Amino acid sequence: MAPVTQKAQQAVARNTAIRTKAFAPEYQGALGSLSVNSSLTEVLERGIEAVRQAEAAGDQRELARCGLAVSEAYRRLGKVEAADRAWKASYRAARGAGDPGAMAWALWSGGTLARQRGALPLAFRLLGLAAEAGERGEDMLVRSYSLAGLAETGRIQGDYQLVGELHEQLLSEARSRGEARHAVWALEGIAQMHRNTGSYDRALALFEEAARTAAAADDRRGRAWALRGVADVVSARDGDAERALALLSEAESICRAMNLSSALAYNHKMRGNVRYRAGRYAEAAEEYTRSLGEFRAMEESRGTALSRLGLAKSRARLGQDPAETARELRDVRRALERIGLRQARDMIAKAVTELGLDPSLVPLGDDEDNGDHAEGLNPATIGASAGTTAHAGV
């Protein structure tokens, strides 16, 4: 990965105050005037109409570009089967039009959907193809977004050492371009890695910076996710449940206004986490039950498994039979490992210790072949990709 020079670092420092409002590059063609804060129902309605008009006109390029917005709206609304059909239709139209940039955006949408559904190997493949297509089409923005998608997928998988540097590089690039939305994403990703490794002070500072940056750029979606991160750290580090719940209420109002189904489900799961840490186990169980239903409705595997884990722990605290808790923890471990989360066994081992269960009831060895482990990122490939992006001026 290309080193950042002192001159470049100084330039980044001068640009830490993002100069532009957030924008949504996935809204293209006739939908280019849509705001990053547009309601997803509005995006979907306008997108479906634009697709219909493009089909009637036989305009494959416009069909691909407008179909992208439809795919993303469906995905964020949790309608995964419709999103899957939409991104594939967008890709076919882009291929028919001979537009590699539009092909790249469709692949990016498909890869993001795959990650949302817990299909990490597919996410890696589609996002890698998206980055290559973006380079062929000289669309460096979609290439940057695709690299960010690869970095986020690796972060979710738990491969912090590999993707941490890429997060930092993409943050520098976003700041140097004054691109608020991408800077907010990178700040939140870096913050999450610090939080997960116990660096609470650094995590809180980064989440708060992300929230401020998002507010200044009018990026409501980014602010909702950042507030969730702040609430998590405030709860875990300070034990301040009431402040954390107030932050989550502010974030929830944003999610509801924009119909952000996935973000809302993660908000509810975090409410469960906050209440569990405060010893309010019955309330926590209610929140986890709610988020579990939401994640299942949108077929989001990771959120489903994490909600099940929280619910099992809450029920254990409320007196559930230890054998039943152990059975649920075994099932959750398998679900997390099928997704490809490297930290799955550590999470379950921590729960076993925390709940005082007999470790023999929840074996953590290789008791079965799950057959669907996620493939990791290739360090050489991702390093070369990031370096090429930097030299391309992204």
N, C-alpha and C positions, 0 to 999 in steps of 0.2 A: 504494500500500500504506500503510495507516495507520501513522503513526509511533508508536514506543514511548515513552511519557512517562517522566520521571525517577522518578516514583512507581512506575510499573509495573516499571521496571528494578530498583528497590530490592526490590520484592516478589519478582521473579524471583531476585534474589541470595539472599533469605532462604529460597527454596525449592530451591536447587541440590542440597540433599540430598533425594533422592526419598523420599517418605514411605511409599509403598505398594509392595506386591509386584506384579510383572508379572502381567498377565492377558491372556487371549486373547478379544477381542470377537467373533472369527469363529466361536467355539463358542457356539451359541445354542440356544434351545428346550430340548429334553430333554438336550442336550449341554452345557448351560451350566456344569455342574460340572467339566468337563474343565480340566486345568491347561495353561498355556502350555508346560509341559515334558512333557506326555503324549506317549508314543510314537506316532508317526504310524500305525503298524499298529493300535494300540488305537483311535485316533481313527477310522480307516477302518472297522474292524469295528463299533464302536458306532454310527457314523454310518449305515452301510448298514442296520443293524437298525432304527434310528430312522426312516429314510426309509421302510422297508417298513411300519412300524407307522402312520406318518402317511398313507401311501397307502391302507392298509386302512381307516383311519378317515375318509378323505376330507377331511383337514385340510390345506388348501393352504398356509396360513401356516406351519404346523409343517414341512411338506414343504420349503418354501423355506428355512427357517432351518436345518434339519438337513442339507439338501442342500449348503449352503454349506460346512459342515465337511468333507463328503465331497469336494467340489471342491478345497478347500485341501489336504487330505491327499494326494489323488492328485497335485496339482501339486508338492508338496514331495517326494513320492516319485519324481518324474520320470516319472509315467505321464500324459503330456500329453493323449493322445487321450481317456482316461477323464475327466480333469479338464475338458476342453472340453465333453464331454457333460454333466457334472455341473453346471457353473455355468449352462449354458443351461437345464437342467431346473429349477434353483433359480429362475432368473429367470422362467420361464414360470409356475411355481407362485406366485411372489410377485405377478406381474401378475394372475393369476387371483384371488388373495386381495385385490387392491387395496391392497397394502402397499408403498408407495414406499420405505420404509426397507429392507425385505428386497430389493427390486429393486436398490437402491443397492449393498448388500453383494454381490449376485450379479455386478453389473457391475464392482465393484472386483476381485473374484476373477478375472473374465474379463480385465480390463485387466492385472492382475498376471501372469497366464498369458501374455498376448500379449507383454509385455515379456520374460519369461523365454525365449520362443521367438524373440526377435529381431524381432518384428513391431511396431516402435515406432509407426508411424502408427496402427495399430489400438489399441495401448495408450493413446495420447493420447486417441483418441475415446472409448473405453470408460470410462476414468477420469474424463474430463470429464463424461460422462453420469452417472456414479456420483455425482460431487459435486453435480450439479444435482438428482438424485433424492433424495439425502440431505437437501438443503435443503428440498425439497418435503415430505419425510416428517418434518422436524424432528429428524432423527437427525444431530446435529452431529459425532458420533464418526466415522461412516462418511464424512462430508464431509471431516473432517480427514485420515482415512486416504487418501482419494482424492486430496486435494491433495498429500499426501506422496508418493503414487504418481506423480503428475504431476511433482513435483520430482525424484524419483529417476530417472524416465525421461529428463528433460531433462539430469540430471547424467551419466547413462550416455552420452547422445548427445554430451556435451561442451559443453553450453551453460551453463557455470558462472556467467557474469555474470547470466543471467536467473534461475536457480534458487537461487543462493547466498543471496540475501536471504530467500527463502521457507523454505529450510532453517533459517535462523537464527530466523525468526519461529515456525516450528513447534516448534523446540527451546524457545523461551521459553514457548510455550503449554503444552507438555508438562510443563515444570518447574513452572509455576504451578499445574497441576492435580495434580502429584505422580504423573504417569503415566510410570512407568519405561520401559516397553517402547518407547514412542514417542520418549522422550528419548534412549535408546540408539541407535535408528535415526538420529535427526537428528545426533547426535554423530559417528557413523560416516560419514555422508554428508559432513558438513563436513570431517572429517578426510581423507577420500579426495580431496576437491577440493584441499586443501592439499598432500597428498602428490603429486598429479599435476602440481601447478604448482611443485614443488620446495621447498616450505616444510616440510621434514622435521621440524624441532623442534616446530612447532605441530601438525603431523599426529600425531606420537607422543604429545604431551600429550593430545590429544583422543581418540585410540584408547585410551589407558590410562584416561582418565576413563570412556569407554564401558564398558570391561571391568570397572572397579570398580562402576559403577552397575548393570550387569547382574548382577554377583555379589551385590550387596546386595539386589537385587530378585528374585533366583532366576530370572533370565531366561537360561537356558542357551544357547538359540539365539543370542541377542544377544551373549553372551560368546564363543561360538565364532567369530562373525564379527569381533568386536573383537580377539581374539587373533590372528586371521589378519592384521588390519591392523597390529598391533604387530610381528608377525614380518616383514612386508614392509618396514617402515621400518627396523627393526633390521638387516635384511640390506642394504638399499639405502644407508642412511646410514653404518652402522658396519662393514659387512662381517662381521658376527658371524653366520656361518652356523649354528653349533651352537646358539646361543641361539634363533635363529629357528626351527630345526627342532624344538627342544624345545617351543616355544610352539605350533607347528603340531601336534605330537603330542598336546598337551593338548586343543586344539580338535578334533582328529580323534576323540578318545574321546567327546566330547560328540556329535558328528555321528553316530557309529555307534550310540550309545545311543538316540538319538532318530530314527534312520533319516532323517537330513537329506541326501538324495541330492545336491541341488544344492550345498549348502554343502560337502559332502565332496569333490565334484569340483573346486570352486574351491580347496579346501585342497590337493588333490593338484597342481593347476596351480601354486599358490604354492610348493609344494615344488620343482617344476621351476625356478621363477624363482630361488629361493634357491641351488639347486645350480649353476645356470647362472652366476650372479654369482660364485660361488666357484670357477669354472673346472672344475667336476666335470661335464663335458659328457655323458659316457655315462650317468651317473646321472640327469642332467636329462632326457635323451631318454627314459629309462624312465618318469619321472614324467609327462612330457607325453603319452607314448603311453597311459598309464593314464587320465589325465584326458580325453584325446581320446575314448577309448572310452566313458567315462561320459557325457560331454556328448552324444555322438552318440546314445546309447541313450535319452536324455531329450529329444532334439531341441532342445537349447539352442544356438542359432546363435552367440551371442556367445562363449560358452565354447569351442565347437568351433573357431571362427576363431582365438581367442587361443592355444589349445593347439597348433594347426597352426603358428602363428607361432613359438612357442617351440621346437617340434620341428624346424622348418626351420633355425632359428639353431643349435640344438645339433648337428644333423647336418652343417651347414656347418663348424662348429668341429672336427668329427671327420673332415673331409676329403671331404665330399660334393662332387660335380661342381658348380662354380659355376653352370652352365647349369640344372641341376636345382633348385638353391636359388632362382635367379631365377624359374623357372617357378612354384615354390610360393609365393613372395612375391607374384607377380602375382595368383595365384588368391586368396590371403588378402586382398589389398587389395580385390579385387572383392567378396569375401564381407563384409568389414567395411563397405564402402560401401553394400551392399544393406541391411544392418541399419540404416544411417543414422549411423554414428559419424563425427563431423566430424573427429576426430583421426586417421582411418585413414591418410591419405597421410603425415602426419608420422611415424606409427609405422613405416611401411614405409621411408620415406626414412632414418630413423634406423638401421634394420636394415641397409639397403644400405651406409651409411657405416661402420657398426660392423664389418661383415663384409668390407669392402674390395672390394665388387662393382662392376662396371662399371655406372654409373647407366643407361646406355642399354639394359641388359638388363631393367630394371624401370621402364618409363615410368610417370610419375605424372600424365600428362595425361588429358583426357577421351577415352579410347580407345574407349569404348562407352557406350551408354545402358543403365544397369542397370534402370531402370524401376520401382524400388521404394525410392526414397529416403524416409527418414522425414520427416514433417512436423514442424516445430518448434512449440514452445509460442507462443501469441499473448501477447506481453507485456502487452497491455491486459487480456486475459481473465484471465490468471493473477494479475495485480496486483489486479484487482477481486475475484477469488475469495478471495484471501488477506485482503483488507481486510474483506470481508463476513464471513468466518469470525471474524476478530478481534472485530468488533462483535457477532457472535452469541454471544460468550462461550465459544467453544471453547477 
